[in-house]
Amino acid sequence: MPDPDPGESQRIYKEFLDLLPLTLALAGLPPSEPGRYYTEEQIEARAFTLKHAYRAARSVTRECIQRK
């Protein structure tokens, strides 16, 4: 898959940042505690949760925008 042009990369990055608050809310993960370190498995589980929450955030946002 070819790399997107710089303008497209910037748009995708902005979309990600715009959806980040909704993504974190949907993920429902507790905030990290100062001085607490996660194991590799815990990090992978949190990343998996965030990935799926991001997909859900994108889907919900697109559904809301398309409905007029």
C-alpha positions as CSV (number, residue, x, y, z in Angstrom):
1,M,0.0,0.0,0.0
2,P,1.6,3.3,-1.0
3,D,2.2,6.0,1.6
4,P,-0.5,8.7,1.6
5,D,0.6,12.2,0.5
6,P,1.6,14.6,3.3
7,G,-1.7,16.4,3.2
8,E,-3.6,13.1,3.6
9,S,-1.4,12.1,6.4
10,Q,-2.0,15.4,8.2
11,R,-5.8,15.0,7.7
12,I,-5.7,11.5,9.1
13,Y,-3.7,12.6,12.1
14,K,-6.1,15.5,12.8
15,E,-9.0,13.1,12.6
16,F,-7.3,10.9,15.1
17,L,-6.7,13.8,17.5
18,D,-10.2,15.0,17.1
19,L,-11.6,11.6,18.0
20,L,-9.2,10.9,20.9
21,P,-11.5,12.2,23.7
22,L,-14.4,10.1,22.4
23,T,-12.1,7.1,21.9
24,L,-10.8,7.3,25.5
25,A,-14.4,7.7,26.8
26,L,-15.6,4.7,24.9
27,A,-12.6,2.6,25.9
28,G,-13.4,3.1,29.6
29,L,-9.9,2.5,30.7
30,P,-8.9,3.9,34.1
31,P,-6.2,6.5,34.0
32,S,-2.7,5.4,34.8
33,E,-1.5,6.0,38.3
34,P,1.8,7.8,38.9
35,G,4.6,5.3,39.4
36,R,2.6,2.4,38.2
37,Y,4.0,0.3,35.4
38,Y,2.1,-2.0,33.2
39,T,3.3,-5.4,32.1
40,E,3.7,-6.1,28.4
41,E,0.4,-8.1,28.4
42,Q,-1.5,-5.2,30.1
43,I,-0.1,-2.7,27.6
44,E,-1.2,-5.0,24.7
45,A,-4.7,-5.4,26.2
46,R,-5.0,-1.6,26.7
47,A,-3.8,-1.0,23.1
48,F,-6.4,-3.6,21.8
49,T,-9.1,-1.8,23.7
50,L,-8.1,1.6,22.4
51,K,-7.9,0.3,18.8
52,H,-11.5,-1.0,18.9
53,A,-12.7,2.1,20.7
54,Y,-11.2,4.2,18.0
55,R,-13.0,2.2,15.3
56,A,-16.2,2.6,17.2
57,A,-15.7,6.4,17.6
58,R,-15.1,6.8,13.9
59,S,-18.1,4.7,13.0
60,V,-20.4,6.6,15.4
61,T,-19.1,10.0,14.2
62,R,-19.6,9.0,10.5
63,E,-23.2,7.8,11.3
64,C,-24.0,11.1,13.0
65,I,-22.6,13.2,10.2
66,Q,-24.4,11.2,7.5
67,R,-27.8,11.5,9.1
68,K,-29.3,14.8,8.3
